[in-house]
Amino acid sequence: MYYVYVLRSEKDNKNYTGYTKNLKLRFEQHRKGLVLSTKNRRPLVLI
């Protein structure tokens, strides 16, 4: 099963949409700056 998720950047107030099998792990990767597409848009909020 896959999850579709939306993150909101508190820096630029834009959304990012992604999908993953492991939502907890993927959000943690985004939060730590390990994902290139959201690295410079942190902090992020899962909405």
C-alpha positions as CSV (number, residue, x, y, z in Angstrom):
1,M,0.0,0.0,0.0
2,Y,1.2,3.5,-0.9
3,Y,0.5,6.8,0.9
4,V,0.1,10.1,-1.0
5,Y,1.2,13.0,1.2
6,V,1.4,16.8,1.0
7,L,4.0,18.9,2.8
8,R,3.7,22.6,3.3
9,S,6.8,24.7,3.5
10,E,6.8,27.2,6.3
11,K,9.6,29.1,4.5
12,D,7.9,29.8,1.2
13,N,4.3,28.6,2.0
14,K,4.2,26.3,-1.0
15,N,3.1,22.7,-1.1
16,Y,5.0,19.5,-2.1
17,T,3.2,16.3,-3.0
18,G,4.8,12.9,-2.9
19,Y,4.1,9.2,-2.4
20,T,5.7,6.5,-0.4
21,K,5.2,3.1,1.2
22,N,6.7,4.2,4.6
23,L,5.2,7.6,5.5
24,K,7.0,7.9,8.9
25,L,10.5,7.3,7.3
26,R,9.9,9.5,4.3
27,F,8.7,12.5,6.5
28,E,11.8,12.1,8.7
29,Q,14.0,12.2,5.5
30,H,12.3,15.4,4.4
31,R,12.6,16.9,7.9
32,K,16.3,16.2,8.1
33,G,17.0,17.7,4.7
34,L,17.9,14.4,3.0
35,V,15.4,15.0,0.1
36,L,16.9,17.3,-2.6
37,S,13.6,18.7,-3.7
38,T,12.6,20.0,-0.3
39,K,16.0,20.4,1.3
40,N,16.0,24.2,1.0
41,R,12.3,24.6,1.9
42,R,12.4,23.5,5.5
43,P,10.7,23.6,7.9
44,L,8.0,21.4,6.6
45,V,4.5,20.5,7.9
46,L,2.6,17.4,6.9
47,I,-0.9,18.4,6.0
